Amino acid sequence: MMSMIPSSLQDVMRIVKEAKLSSEIEFSDAIAESVHKSAEDICKTNVHSHSGYDQNLTARLDNILTSRLIGYPIMILLLAVVFWITLLGANWPSSILFRILFSVENHLINFLKYLKAPEWFVGMTVFGAYRSLAWVVSVMLPPIAIFFPCFTLLEDLGYLPRIAFNLDTLFKRVGSHGKQALTMCMGFGCNAAGVVSCRIIDSPRERLIACLTNTFVPCNGRFPAIILVSTMFLRTNVISARGLGTTTIWLLFSVFLGVTVTLIVSWALSRTVLKGVPSAFAIELPPYRQPQIAKTLIRSFLDRTVFVLARAAAVAAPAGIVTWVLANTSFQGASLLLRLAKILSPLGNAIGLDGFILAAFLLGLPANEIVLPILIMGYSSGGVIVDIESLSAFRSLLVSCGWTSRTALCFIIFSVLHYPCATTLWTIWHETRDFKWTLFGAFMPFVIASGACFLVAQVSLLSGIT
């Protein structure tokens, strides 16, 4: 028996050489493919199913949706359709919510004055907490109420595993795990949820790479700011309905930027501080199934929309109070918010932004949704969020504060690549139990975002683009 083992090993080595498998990854893939092929042959021979039509339909769809030639274009097209539906459906409800919530403001002020509340309390409560909360709800609720159900429908349909299958090759080439594609998809909704989903990756090294790079996927909290800024400053001659086509293109740009940086950083980490060989990943593609639309809508609204909105609202009010206090507390003739902006101005100007924008991102650490409200409060001279009734009025405010198309582009890039929110950072610490990696997860994206904005700003200056 022992004499047979060396000869068997020689046979294995001969087969490996003949197959020209040059790496451990290719060898693992070949073994997995052989095992699944043998299991499939045994199943076809011994198991007789009455659902042959469904199996054939699944096979035909997979030949299209996972094709190397058209699988990626279809994936991009579906993502563009989801974004377009989100933008188209969110405009009207968002404007209605905005008017309703801000119309309540006068009643709230009158009520507090009736109670003889001091002016500082009225300002902190109404102009700080309530206006921040109203802005976040009106701008954020309609898009996520549409985006999450669309995303969940694709998930129930069985398409998300196909996305992971398509992206598996890319992640293996950069030294990461194919399941990172699934965690990245979860990050589109919430980066904290994406970090938690990294538990599906067994390898500690690859799980850590997925946790640290999930922040580069633009979460739903960043989309409202990207939508507004791209709509106001980055419109082109693209044929679209009220500029929605152009905004969709910029949303796709932000997604591709995030995915590209995710792959580059994963490659860099896997060859430096987190060296290692990527583990094998065999994904079983489930059959396509008809989604339960009513159940999906209810589940996505309660489990995702309400959860994300509640998290944003919970931090919007306190952050609004802190920002109002900074904007209305003076020291030697200047507000604390203005002094903070002046301190950050040299860095902000170098990367195509300004001190107020960096201050807004810094104070918006609790949640990405409150960056724009804080920025508006900082730009307004009265230290409160201005009641902006239209995009043109908002654009006029930003232009008066020095915004150009270059500022808008750098703002979008920084929004996509900057450090994660406080909830995501806490989740990274909870998953790793390592303060060092948590700090790295905050500092590394900030350096990359600043570097990318610096390059764009310098190139645009040299090219004479404003």
C-alpha positions in Angstrom: 0.0 0.0 0.0 2.8 2.4 0.9 4.6 1.7 -2.3 1.6 2.9 -4.3 1.6 6.4 -2.8 4.8 7.6 -4.4 3.7 6.4 -7.8 0.2 8.1 -7.3 1.9 11.4 -6.4 4.0 11.1 -9.5 0.9 10.6 -11.6 -0.7 13.7 -9.9 2.4 15.8 -10.7 2.5 14.6 -14.3 -1.2 15.6 -14.7 -0.6 19.0 -13.1 2.3 19.6 -15.5 0.3 18.5 -18.5 -2.5 20.9 -17.5 0.0 23.7 -17.2 -1.4 24.8 -13.8 1.2 27.4 -12.8 -0.2 28.5 -9.5 -1.9 27.2 -6.4 -5.0 29.1 -7.3 -5.3 27.5 -10.7 -4.7 24.1 -9.1 -7.4 24.6 -6.5 -9.8 25.8 -9.2 -9.1 22.7 -11.3 -9.8 20.4 -8.4 -13.0 22.2 -7.5 -14.1 22.2 -11.2 -13.4 18.5 -11.4 -15.3 17.6 -8.2 -18.3 19.6 -9.3 -18.2 18.1 -12.8 -18.1 14.6 -11.4 -21.0 15.4 -9.0 -23.0 16.9 -11.9 -22.4 13.8 -14.0 -23.5 11.5 -11.2 -26.6 13.6 -10.6 -27.6 13.5 -14.2 -27.2 9.8 -14.4 -29.0 8.8 -11.1 -31.4 11.6 -10.3 -34.5 12.2 -12.4 -36.3 15.5 -11.9 -39.5 16.8 -13.3 -38.2 20.4 -13.3 -36.0 20.1 -16.4 -37.5 23.1 -18.0 -36.5 25.3 -15.0 -33.0 23.9 -15.0 -32.6 24.5 -18.7 -33.9 28.0 -18.3 -31.4 28.7 -15.5 -28.6 27.3 -17.6 -29.6 29.5 -20.6 -29.8 32.6 -18.5 -26.5 31.9 -16.8 -24.9 31.5 -20.3 -25.9 35.1 -20.8 -25.6 36.8 -17.4 -22.3 35.2 -16.5 -20.8 35.4 -20.0 -17.3 36.8 -20.2 -18.4 38.9 -23.2 -21.7 40.4 -22.2 -22.0 39.6 -18.4 -20.3 42.8 -17.4 -22.3 45.1 -19.7 -25.5 43.6 -18.5 -24.4 44.1 -14.9 -23.6 47.8 -15.6 -26.9 48.2 -17.4 -28.9 46.8 -14.5 -27.1 49.0 -12.0 -27.7 52.1 -14.2 -31.4 51.2 -14.5 -31.7 50.9 -10.7 -30.0 54.3 -10.2 -32.2 55.9 -12.9 -35.4 54.5 -11.3 -34.2 55.8 -7.9 -33.6 59.3 -9.2 -36.8 59.4 -11.3 -38.9 58.3 -8.4 -37.3 60.3 -5.6 -37.5 63.8 -7.0 -41.2 64.5 -6.4 -41.6 62.9 -3.0 -38.4 64.6 -1.8 -39.6 68.0 -2.7 -43.0 67.3 -1.0 -41.3 66.1 2.1 -39.0 69.1 2.1 -41.9 71.6 2.0 -43.9 69.7 4.6 -41.1 69.4 7.1 -39.9 73.0 6.8 -43.4 74.3 7.0 -43.6 72.8 10.5 -40.6 74.9 11.6 -42.6 78.1 12.1 -45.1 76.3 14.3 -42.3 74.8 16.3 -40.7 78.2 16.8 -44.0 79.8 17.9 -44.6 76.9 20.3 -41.2 77.3 22.0 -41.7 81.1 22.2 -45.1 80.5 23.8 -43.2 78.4 26.4 -40.9 81.4 26.8 -37.9 79.4 25.8 -34.6 81.4 25.6 -33.3 82.4 22.2 -30.3 80.1 22.4 -32.5 77.1 23.1 -34.8 78.0 20.1 -31.8 78.3 17.8 -30.1 75.1 19.0 -33.4 73.1 18.9 -34.9 74.4 15.7 -32.1 75.8 13.5 -29.6 73.2 14.7 -31.3 69.9 15.5 -34.7 70.1 13.7 -33.3 71.6 10.4 -30.6 69.0 10.2 -33.1 66.3 10.8 -35.6 67.7 8.3 -32.9 68.0 5.6 -31.7 64.4 6.2 -35.2 62.9 6.1 -36.4 64.8 3.1 -33.3 64.2 1.0 -32.6 60.7 2.1 -35.9 58.9 2.6 -37.2 58.8 -1.0 -34.0 57.5 -2.6 -33.4 54.7 -0.1 -37.1 53.8 -0.1 -36.7 53.1 -3.8 -33.1 51.8 -4.0 -33.4 49.2 -1.3 -36.5 47.4 -2.7 -34.9 47.3 -6.2 -31.7 45.9 -4.6 -33.7 43.3 -2.6 -35.6 42.3 -5.7 -32.4 41.5 -7.5 -31.3 39.6 -4.5 -34.5 37.5 -4.3 -34.3 36.9 -8.0 -31.0 35.2 -7.6 -28.9 37.7 -9.5 -26.5 38.8 -6.7 -24.6 35.5 -6.7 -24.1 36.0 -10.5 -22.5 39.4 -9.7 -20.2 37.6 -7.2 -19.4 35.0 -9.9 -18.6 37.7 -12.5 -16.3 39.6 -10.1 -14.6 36.5 -8.6 -11.8 36.5 -11.1 -11.0 40.2 -10.5 -10.8 39.7 -6.7 -8.6 36.6 -7.0 -6.2 38.4 -9.3 -5.7 41.1 -6.7 -5.0 38.5 -4.0 -8.4 38.7 -2.3 -11.4 36.4 -1.9 -14.3 36.1 -4.4 -16.9 36.5 -1.6 -15.6 40.0 -1.2 -17.9 40.9 -4.1 -20.9 40.0 -2.0 -19.7 42.1 0.9 -19.1 44.9 -1.5 -22.7 44.7 -2.8 -23.9 44.9 0.8 -21.8 48.1 1.2 -23.9 49.9 -1.4 -26.7 49.9 1.2 -24.6 50.5 4.3 -20.8 50.1 4.8 -21.4 48.9 8.4 -23.6 46.1 7.1 -21.0 45.4 4.5 -18.3 45.0 7.2 -20.5 42.7 9.2 -21.2 40.6 6.1 -17.4 40.0 5.8 -18.0 37.1 8.3 -18.8 34.9 5.3 -15.1 34.9 4.4 -13.3 32.1 6.3 -9.7 33.4 5.9 -8.8 36.0 8.6 -6.4 37.7 6.2 -9.0 38.0 3.4 -11.7 39.0 5.8 -9.6 41.8 7.1 -8.9 43.1 3.6 -12.6 43.0 2.8 -13.4 44.9 6.1 -10.8 47.6 5.4 -11.8 48.2 1.8 -15.5 48.1 2.1 -15.6 51.9 2.9 -14.6 52.6 -0.8 -18.0 51.4 -1.9 -20.3 54.5 -1.8 -23.0 53.7 0.6 -26.6 55.0 0.4 -25.8 57.8 2.8 -23.3 59.3 0.3 -25.7 59.1 -2.7 -27.8 62.2 -1.9 -24.8 64.5 -1.8 -23.4 63.0 -5.0 -26.8 63.3 -6.7 -27.3 67.0 -5.7 -23.8 68.1 -6.5 -23.6 66.3 -9.9 -27.1 67.7 -10.8 -26.1 71.3 -10.1 -22.6 71.4 -11.4 -21.7 68.5 -13.7 -24.5 68.4 -16.3 -23.5 67.7 -19.8 -25.3 67.5 -23.2 -26.4 63.9 -22.4 -29.9 63.3 -23.6 -31.9 62.8 -20.5 -35.1 63.5 -18.7 -34.4 66.6 -16.6 -30.8 65.8 -16.3 -31.4 62.3 -14.7 -29.3 60.6 -17.4 -26.3 62.8 -16.5 -26.7 62.2 -12.8 -27.0 58.5 -13.4 -23.7 58.6 -15.3 -22.0 60.4 -12.4 -23.5 57.9 -9.9 -22.0 55.1 -12.1 -18.7 56.9 -12.1 -18.7 57.1 -8.3 -19.5 53.3 -8.1 -16.7 52.4 -10.6 -14.3 54.7 -8.8 -15.0 52.9 -5.6 -14.8 49.4 -7.1 -11.5 50.3 -8.9 -9.9 51.7 -5.7 -11.2 48.7 -3.8 -9.4 46.3 -6.2 -6.2 48.5 -6.2 -6.0 48.7 -2.4 -6.9 45.0 -2.0 -4.0 44.2 -4.3 -1.6 46.5 -2.4 -2.6 45.1 1.0 -2.3 41.5 -0.1 1.3 42.2 -1.2 2.4 44.2 1.7 1.0 44.2 5.3 -1.5 41.3 4.6 0.5 39.0 2.4 -0.9 35.6 1.5 -2.3 33.3 -1.1 -6.0 33.7 -1.9 -8.1 30.8 -0.8 -10.3 28.7 -3.1 -13.8 29.9 -3.6 -16.5 27.6 -5.1 -19.8 29.4 -5.4 -23.0 27.5 -6.0 -25.3 29.5 -8.3 -28.9 29.1 -7.0 -31.7 28.7 -9.5 -33.6 31.8 -10.5 -36.9 32.3 -8.7 -39.8 34.5 -8.9 -39.5 37.2 -6.2 -42.3 37.7 -3.7 -42.8 41.4 -4.4 -45.1 42.3 -1.5 -43.0 40.5 1.0 -39.8 42.0 -0.5 -41.1 45.5 -0.3 -42.2 45.2 3.3 -39.0 43.4 4.4 -36.7 45.9 2.6 -38.6 48.9 4.0 -38.5 47.6 7.6 -35.1 45.9 7.7 -33.1 48.3 5.6 -34.9 51.6 4.8 -36.1 52.2 8.4 -32.9 51.0 9.9 -30.6 53.2 7.8 -32.9 56.2 8.2 -33.2 55.8 11.9 -29.4 55.6 12.2 -29.0 58.8 10.2 -31.7 60.6 12.1 -30.3 59.6 15.4 -27.0 61.3 14.7 -28.3 64.2 12.5 -30.0 66.0 15.4 -27.0 65.9 17.9 -24.6 66.8 15.0 -26.8 69.7 14.1 -26.7 70.9 17.7 -22.9 70.7 17.8 -22.5 72.5 14.5 -25.0 75.2 15.6 -23.0 75.7 18.8 -19.7 76.0 16.9 -21.2 78.4 14.4 -22.8 80.6 17.0 -20.0 80.6 19.6 -17.5 83.3 19.0 -13.9 83.6 20.2 -12.0 86.8 19.6 -14.5 88.0 17.1 -14.8 84.8 15.0 -17.0 81.7 15.4 -15.4 78.4 16.3 -16.7 76.9 13.1 -15.0 79.7 11.1 -11.8 79.1 13.0 -11.9 75.4 12.3 -12.5 76.1 8.6 -9.5 78.5 8.5 -7.3 75.8 10.1 -8.3 73.3 7.4 -8.2 75.8 4.5 -4.6 75.1 3.4 -5.3 71.4 3.0 -8.7 72.0 1.6 -7.4 74.4 -1.1 -4.6 72.0 -2.0 -7.0 69.2 -2.8 -9.6 71.3 -4.7 -11.9 71.9 -1.8 -12.0 74.4 1.0 -11.9 74.6 4.8 -15.6 74.6 5.2 -16.0 71.4 3.1 -13.4 69.6 5.2 -15.0 70.8 8.4 -18.3 69.5 7.2 -16.8 66.1 6.5 -15.1 66.1 9.9 -18.2 67.1 11.8 -20.2 64.7 9.6 -18.2 61.7 11.0 -21.3 60.3 12.8 -23.1 59.9 9.4 -22.4 60.8 5.8 -26.0 62.0 5.4 -25.4 65.2 7.4 -22.3 66.5 5.5 -24.4 68.8 3.2 -26.5 70.2 6.1 -23.4 71.1 8.1 -21.8 72.6 5.0 -24.8 74.8 4.4 -24.8 75.9 8.0 -21.1 76.8 7.7 -21.5 78.8 4.6 -24.5 80.7 5.9 -23.6 83.8 7.8 -26.2 83.4 10.5 -25.0 80.0 11.7 -28.1 78.2 10.7 -29.1 76.0 7.8 -30.6 78.2 5.1 -34.1 77.3 4.0 -33.3 76.5 0.3 -36.4 76.0 -1.7 -34.8 75.0 -5.0 -31.6 73.6 -6.5 -30.9 76.9 -8.3 -30.9 78.7 -4.9 -28.6 76.0 -3.5 -26.3 76.3 -6.4 -26.2 80.1 -6.1 -25.1 79.7 -2.4 -22.3 77.3 -3.3 -21.1 79.5 -6.3 -21.1 82.5 -4.0 -18.8 80.6 -1.7 -16.3 79.8 -4.6 -17.6 76.5 -5.9 -16.8 75.6 -9.5 -17.1 72.3 -11.5 -13.6 71.4 -10.3 -14.8 71.8 -6.7 -17.9 69.6 -7.4 -15.7 66.9 -9.0 -13.3 66.9 -6.1 -16.2 66.8 -3.6 -17.7 63.7 -5.3 -14.3 62.0 -5.3 -13.7 62.8 -1.7 -17.3 61.7 -0.8 -16.6 58.3 -2.4 -13.1 57.6 -1.0 -12.9 59.4 2.4 -12.9 57.7 5.8 -15.9 55.7 6.9 -18.6 57.0 9.2 -18.4 56.4 13.0 -20.8 53.5 12.8 -18.6 51.7 10.3 -15.5 52.4 12.3 -17.1 51.0 15.4 -18.1 47.9 13.4 -14.6 47.5 12.1 -13.3 47.5 15.7 -16.1 45.1 16.8 -15.2 42.7 14.0 -11.4 42.9 14.4 -11.1 43.7 18.1 -7.9 45.6 17.1 -7.6 49.3 17.7 -4.6 49.5 15.3 -6.6 48.2 12.3 -9.5 50.5 13.2 -7.2 53.5 13.0 -5.7 52.2 9.8 -9.3 51.8 8.4 -9.8 55.5 9.1 -6.5 57.0 8.1 -5.8 55.0 4.9 -9.0 56.1 3.1 -8.4 59.7 4.1 -4.9 59.7 2.6 -6.2 58.0 -0.6 -9.1 60.5 -1.0 -6.8 63.5 -0.4 -4.3 62.2 -2.9 -6.9 61.5 -5.6 -8.4 65.0 -5.1 -5.0 66.6 -5.2 -4.2 65.0 -8.5 -7.5 66.0 -10.0 -7.1 69.6 -8.8 -3.5 69.9 -10.1 -4.4 68.4 -13.4 -7.4 70.7 -13.8 -5.3 73.7 -12.9 -2.6 72.9 -15.4 -5.3 72.3 -18.0 -7.0 75.6 -17.3 -10.3 73.8 -16.3 -12.4 75.5 -13.7 
